[in-house]
Amino acid sequence: MGEEKSLAKEGARRALIRGEWGKALQYLQEHCAGDPKDLQSRQKVAELLERLGRTSRGLLETGRQAHDSPTLLNSPRGNSLVIFSLIHLKQSTGDE
């Protein structure tokens, strides 16, 4: 399983370099299914969902991260994730 995870993560890295956001998302989702505690990869999934115009799904993933790791919200990184997601939601909806 560890090798499959690293292959998926490597595939995502290569797809990101090529600007293939959809393919990178698929690889990272595969990786995260096998390693749901990898919060950094899960945040990248949320960012890619937002980049691909699936903002509500990206926010949902960010919320799941907070649910799965309650201590995340007590950290500077966790607060940054929430703020980052809210800014992107505001920009994508045009809300003032």
C-alpha positions in Angstrom: 0.0 0.0 0.0 2.8 2.4 0.8 4.3 2.1 -2.7 0.8 2.7 -4.2 0.5 5.9 -2.1 3.9 7.2 -3.2 3.1 6.4 -6.8 -0.1 8.4 -6.6 1.6 11.3 -4.8 4.4 11.3 -7.4 1.8 11.2 -10.2 0.1 14.2 -8.7 3.4 16.1 -8.4 4.2 15.4 -12.1 0.7 16.4 -13.2 1.0 19.7 -11.2 4.3 20.5 -12.9 2.5 20.1 -16.3 -0.4 22.1 -15.2 -2.8 19.2 -15.4 -5.0 20.1 -12.5 -7.7 17.5 -13.1 -5.2 14.7 -13.3 -3.4 15.9 -10.2 -6.6 16.0 -8.3 -7.4 12.4 -9.3 -4.0 11.2 -8.1 -4.2 13.1 -4.8 -7.7 11.8 -4.1 -6.4 8.3 -4.7 -3.5 9.0 -2.3 -5.8 10.6 0.3 -8.2 7.6 0.2 -5.3 5.5 1.4 -3.8 8.0 3.8 -6.6 10.3 5.1 -4.3 11.7 7.8 -2.1 13.4 5.3 -3.6 16.8 5.9 -1.2 18.6 3.5 -2.3 16.4 0.6 -6.0 16.9 1.6 -5.5 20.7 1.6 -4.0 20.4 -1.9 -7.1 18.5 -2.9 -9.3 21.4 -1.6 -7.1 23.9 -3.4 -7.4 22.0 -6.7 -11.1 21.6 -6.4 -11.4 25.4 -6.0 -9.0 26.0 -8.9 -11.2 23.7 -11.0 -14.3 25.8 -10.1 -15.6 23.3 -7.6 -15.4 25.8 -4.7 -18.1 24.3 -2.5 -16.5 20.8 -2.8 -13.1 22.5 -1.8 -14.7 24.1 1.2 -16.4 20.8 2.2 -12.9 19.1 2.1 -11.5 21.9 4.3 -14.4 21.4 6.7 -13.7 17.6 6.7 -10.1 18.3 7.6 -11.2 20.4 10.6 -13.6 17.7 11.6 -11.1 14.9 11.3 -8.4 16.8 13.1 -10.0 19.1 15.7 -6.6 20.2 16.9 -6.0 21.6 13.4 -8.2 24.6 14.2 -6.2 25.4 17.3 -3.1 25.9 15.2 -1.9 28.8 13.0 -2.0 26.5 10.0 -5.6 25.5 10.7 -6.7 29.1 11.0 -4.9 29.9 7.8 -6.8 27.0 6.0 -10.1 28.4 7.1 -9.3 32.0 6.2 -7.8 30.9 2.8 -11.0 28.9 2.0 -13.3 31.8 3.0 -11.3 34.3 0.8 -11.5 31.9 -2.1 -15.3 31.4 -1.6 -15.8 35.2 -1.5 -13.7 35.7 -4.6 -15.5 33.0 -6.6 -19.0 34.1 -5.7 -18.3 37.8 -6.0 -19.8 38.5 -2.6 -18.8 41.8 -1.0 
